[in-house]
Structures are given as C-alpha cells and as structure tokens.
Amino acid sequence: MSLGSSLNGLVDKSIEWNIKGLQEAEAINDSEYMYLHKVSLAKNYIAQNSIDKAINLLRESISIYGKQQPTITYRALLQLGNAYSQKKNMT
C-alpha cells in the first residue's frame, strides 16, 4: 500500500502506510520488515524535503540492522546517498 501510494504521488498516505507497517513489524518483532519500512519511510521523507529526518532515520537504521540485512542495507545506503545529494542541492 505504501509503494502504491508513493507511485501515485500520495506521499502523506504512503507515510501513513509505512508507519502502520512498522508498527505491525514491531509487534511481531520482525527486524527485516522493520528495516524495510524505515527505509521506505526515509524515501518518503526525502520526497517531502524532510532531508535531515530521512538522514537520521537511515543512519540509525543502518547501525541497528545493517549487518543482519545486507540486501536492505544496500537500499538504505542508496537512499542515504540520495538524501545527502538532495541536501547539497538545497544549500
């Protein structure tokens, strides 16, 4: 639902779905899905120009889950690079 909302330009709705998914993942202690939702949430923050929020979320998530989930870490690092690129363009 988050991805579909995001693809349709509904960033706020996508964020809502990410938060719901994150809450569900936390309830069952599923670190893979917690990490996925945090990376997706950060991507949406970047789309909203909440760059510092995205950077903080990504850095925290990478430090917690990075070694456990290398495939997701690759996505997280791509988003982190995107965030820093956006931040540079804003200054």
Helices and strands as residue ranges (DSSP letters): H 2-7, H 11-27, H 31-47, H 51-65, H 70-90
